[in-house]
Amino acid sequence: MGRTHALIMAEYGAKVVVTDISQQDCEKVVKEIKKKGGKALALKLDVAQRQEVEEVIKKVVKEFGRIDVLVNNAGIAEFKSFLEITEEEWDKTLDINLKGQFLCAQAVALQMKKQGGGVIVNIASVAMGQQGIGLPNIAHYCASKGGIAALTEALATELAQFNIRVNCVAPGIIETAMIQTVKSDPKTMEGMLARIPLRRTGKPEEVSELVAFLASDDSSYMTGSVVVIDGGWLST
């Protein structure tokens, strides 16, 4: 989804900085954006490392002068029974999915405060517990996504005084590499689709359009919202 977020934001006129742990993957997306006439920069980033996050922020500000929008998209999902998850696997998932969003949001918010405001869009999941759902075999993933929803609400309350809006997108089953494990088991996939009123998976572009809306002035009275986009899954 990070790729389509970047492409659609560029289509709406944003100057996009694409970050990922793989510099090569970043360059591919930047090439697509530039081919369509957009402006973009590729920077390698491990979101779980504070030093790398701060260095990237400095480079972005040096290049563009400010940061108007942060899309906190980095995340992993490794399927494993709760009784078999190791401490290392738990830490890895929480470090990337939750700590990474904290580090990026904090560093960017400091810049946004200086410049008079901005927008942060966090990416969670319907697998966030409470208002969402709990899914088996990804307890560490669910815990991280629930944390993102809570973090969003806390940041929205605290950062509003600086004209910084913070919202969250909670996708359902979206056609990305992350769901290939599920798709490889026809019975599991069939069971999930049976619970979705629209009876299909979502497209990354559908999520990205929502992200672009939350990043725009069209959503200027929205902050602290967790917006679900799941084909009706949570309504059943």
N, C-alpha and C positions, 0 to 999 in steps of 0.2 A: 504493500500500500504506500510505502514511502515514495516509491517511484511515481505513482499516479498523483500523490499529493503535490510533489514537486512540479510535475508537468502541468497540472491544472492551475496551480498558483501562478506559474509562469504565463499561462494563457490569459490569465486575468491581469497581467501586467506587473507582477511582482518580480523583483530581482531575487533570485533564489540561491541559497547556499545549501548544497546537498552534502550531508555528512553520513558517514557509515564507517564501520570498522574496516571495510574493504575500499581502498582508494580506487581500485579498478572499477568497482561497481558504481562508485560516485561519478567517475569520469564518463561512463556509459550514459548515465542520465543527463549529465551536463551537455554531452554531445547532442542528445535528442532535443534538449531545450534550445541550444544555440542554432540547431538546424532549422527550427521553427521561428528563428529571429529573436529569441529571448536572451536574457542575460543571466548567467549562472556561474557559480564557483564551486569546485569540488574540494572538500577537505576531509582527510581521514580523522575519525574520532571514535574513541572508545568511551561511551557515555558514563561508564562506571569509574572513570579515572578523573578526579577533580582537576588535576594539572592540565590534562588534555582539553577538558571542557573550557577552562579559563583561557588557554592559549588560542583555541578556536574562536572564542568570543572576541578576543583582542584583534585577531586577523580580520574578522567580519567587520568590526567597527572601523578598522583602519581602511578597509576596502570601500565600504559603503557609508560610513559616517554614523550609522544608527542601526537598530534592530527593531522593526515594527511588529513582527510576528515570530513566535516560536511554535513549531509543531513538534510535540514530544512523541515521536513515533517508534523509536527503537524498542524492540522486544523479542523475546524468544519463548517458545513453548516446547518442552521436552516431555513426552508422555511416559509416565511411569507410575506404578502403583504407589500409593502413599506409604505403605509399609516397607517399600524398597528404596524410597528416595534417600540419597545420602546427604549429609550436611553440606558437602561441597556443591552438590546439585541444587540444593535449596538456596545456598548463598549466591550461586551464579545467577539463578533466575531472579532473585530479589535485587541483586546488584544491578543487573541490566534493566529490568522492567520498572522497578520502583526507585531505587537509589539514583539511577540514571536520570529519571525525570526530575527528581529533587535537585540534583546537581545542575542540570541544564536550566531548570526554571529559576533557581536561585541566582545563577550567574547572569542570565538574561534579564531578570527582574531588576537587578542592580543597575544595569545599563538603561533599562526602560524608565526607571525612576529618575535618572539623570536627564533624560530627554523629554520627560513629561507624559509618558504613557506607552501603552502597547497592548498586545494581545497574546495570550498563551492558550494553545489548544492541546490538551493532553489526550492520549489515546488509551482507553481502557478496553473493556470487553463485556459482553453480557455475562461472562463467567466471572462476575465480581461479587457474588453473594448478595445477601440482603435484598435490595430491589432487583438484583439480577438473579442468576442461578449458580448453583455449585455443580461442577462437572467432575466425574471420577477420573482418576489417573493423571490429573494435572493440578494437584492441591497447591503446589508452589506457585504455579501460574495464576490460579484463582486468587490466592492470597495477595499476590502482587497487584492484580487488577483491582481488587477491592480497596487496596491501599491508595491506588491512583485516584479512585472516585472520592475517597475521603480527603486526600491531599488537595484535589481540585476545589472542594468546598471551603477548606481552610484558607487556601491561597486567595480565593475570590474575596473572602471576607477581609483578609488582612491587606491585600494589595489594591483594593478599590480606591483607597485614599490617594494613591499615586496615579490614578487613571489607568490602571492595568486590569484588564478583564481576563478572567480565567474560566474556561469551559472545558468540557470533556466529551469525547465521542466514544460510545460503547457499541462496537460492531458485533454482529452475530457471526454466522459462518460466511466468510468472504473467500472468493476464489484466489487464494495466494498459496505460495509454497508451504505455508504453515499448516494447511489442512490436508496435505497429501497423505499423512498417516491415517487420518480419518477416512479419506476417500478410498484408501486401499482396502478397507473393510466394508464391503457392500452392505452388509446387514446393519452395521453401525450408522453408515451414511443414510441408509433408508429410514432408520429409526429417527434420526435427527430431522430429516426433511419432513417426516410425518407430523412433527410437532410445529412446523413452520407454516402458518396459514397461506403464504404465497407459494409454498411448495418448491422453492428454489434457493440456491445460494446467492449471495450478493456479489456485485462486481466492485472491484477496487475503486473504479471511477465514481460509483454512487456514494461511497464513503468520502472520497476526496471532495466532491461537490459540497457536502455538508461541512467539511473542514474549512473550505474556502468561504462559505457563508459565515461561519463563526469567526473567521479571521477578518471579515469585512465590516464596514460601518453599518451594513444592513442589520447586523445583530447587536447594535450599540447598546441596547437595553438588556442584554443577556450577560450574566456572569454567575458562576457557581452552578451552572446547569450540567447535568449528565444526560446527554442526548443519545437515546438508543436507536440504532438503525439495524434491524434484525429480521425484517420480513414478517413481523408480528409474533415472533417466538415468545416474548415475555407476556404477550396478551392471552396466551392459552393457559 
